[in-house]
Amino acid sequence: MTAVTPIYFLSIVAMVLLALGGVRIFHMFRARAMRAFAARWSFQYIGPSAPPKWWWNPAHLKIGSPLPAWISHFHPSGQRIRQVWNVIEGQHNGVSILIFDCVIGEYKGGQPCTLIACHTEQNPFGTVTSADKVVQSHGWTVLHGVWFLWFSWTMSTKRIDDHMNGLLTAQYLTQSSSAK
């Protein structure tokens, strides 16, 4: 009976290590895809390639350049941002863009998602699906990706590509704001 306990304990440790290894591998492939996306669009990949504390969500987000300071007070879907990684910045059609993966949530929990932020008060995303949410804050318009039931997840790079291809031009945004 005592020989079963060490084997049981080792199998639990092995499963935990396998799960943590799987998470690290996921982050590695996601970072590779986000770097390729940034290169396709001539954007700058800033990183980091994984959440700084990928095994645990910190209580407070620490914001550094190039993310604007207001991000630490931004609450997409009513929940605060806990971690940020895979930060990409660039310009498209004359509009500054930030794309990043983040963990949103309160307390010890959290859900990963991808945010696309455009530095314009007009909605450059045009028509979005009912599952996507567009929020405006501090002169930025932010697209928060799909929610399924009560969960969110990071957007695929194909989906980010689709949103980027659908962005309205700065000329259109200027005309629509001056027409008001």
N, C-alpha and C positions, 0 to 999 in steps of 0.2 A: 504494500500500500504506500509506503514512503517513496518507492521508486517512481510512482506515478506522479507525485507532486512536482519533482524537478522537471520532468518531461512536460507536464501541463504548463508549468511556469515558463519554460523555454519556448513552448509553442505560442504562448500569449505574447512574449517579448518579440518573437519572430514576426508575428502578425502585425504588431505595432510598428516595427521597423520597416516591414514591407509596405504598410500604408503610408508612412512618412516618406519612404523612398518613392512611392508612386506620386505623391504630391510634388516632390522636388522634380521628378521627371516631367510632370505636367507643366510646371513653371518653366522648365528649360525649353520645352517645345513651344509653349505660348510665347516666350520671349523671342525665340527664333522667328516665329510667324509675325510678331509685331515689328521686329527689325526689318524683315522683308517688306512688310506693308509700308513702313516709313521710307524705305529706299524706293519703292515703286512710286510714291507720291512726292519724292524729293523733300521729305520732311526730315527732321532730326530726331533720332531715337536717343532719349536721355537716360532711360532706365529708372531705377534698378530693374533687373530681370525677374525678381521675385520680391514679395513683400519683405521688408526688413525683418519682421518677426513672423515668418511664414508658419510657424508651429503654434502661434498664439496671437490674439488680437490685443494690441495695447489699448489702454484706456483713453488716450488722447493722441490726436494726429499732430505731428510736427511738420509744418510746411516749409519747404525751401524752394528756391528758384528752380524752374521757371514757373511754378504754380503760383497763381496770385494768392495773397494772404486770405482773401475771402473764402477760399475753398475750405479752410478749417471751420468756418461757421456755416457752410452750405449743408443743407439737409435734404438730399434727394429722397423723395418718398417719405419724408418726415423722419428719416434716420440719419445720424451723423456719419461722416466718413471717418473710418478708423485707420486705414492704411492705403497707401498709393504706390503703384509700381507700373512698369511699362509705359512711362510717360513719353509721349511723342508731341512735338510742337512743330508748327509750320504755318504757311500762308496758302490759302486757296481762294482764287477769285477775289483777291484783295482783302480777305478776312483772316485774322489771326485765329488759329485753331489749336486746341489742346485735346489730346486723346489720352485717356489713361484708364487702367484697371484699378479698382479700389475695392475695399471691403466696407460695407455700410452696416450699421447695426448699433445696438445699445448693449451696454454691459459686456458680458464675455462672449456673446454670440456675434454673428455677423454673416453677411452674404456677399459673395464677390459679384461685381458688375463692372461694366464698361461705361464710361461717360465720354461724350463728345461735346466739347465746349467751344463755342464760336463767339468771338468778341464783337458782338452786335446785339442791339436791343430788339431788332426785328428778327422774326423766326426764319432762319435760312433753310430750315429743313423741309419747308413746304408741308405737304400732307404726310403725316406719319400714321402708322397703324395704331389701333386702340390700345395695344399692349405697350407701346412706347410712350414715354412721358417727356414732354418738353417743359422745362422750367427756366424762368429768367431771374437772374440775380446779379447785381452789381455791374450792369452793362454787358453781361454775358448771357447767351442762350445755351442751355445745356440739354442735350438729349440723353435721357437715361433709358437704357435698353430694356428689352422685353422682360416682363414679369410673367411667370407661369404659376398659376395658383397663388401661393404666397412666397414664391422663391424667385430670385433673380440669378443670373449667371453672366459670365463675360460674353460679349458679342464675338462672333467669329470674325476673322479678318475679311471674309467675303461680305458679310453684313455691313461692316464698317465701310468697305469699298462702295457698297450700294448707297449708303448714306452720303458718302463723300461725292459720289457721282450725282446725287440728287440735290446737292447744296445749290441754293440760288446764288447768283452773282452779286458782287458788291454793288454793281451798277443798278441792278433791280432793287436791292435793299435801299439804296439811296433815293431812288425815284419813288418808291412806295412810302418812305418816311416823309419826303418832302410834299407828297400829295395829300397828306393828312392835315 
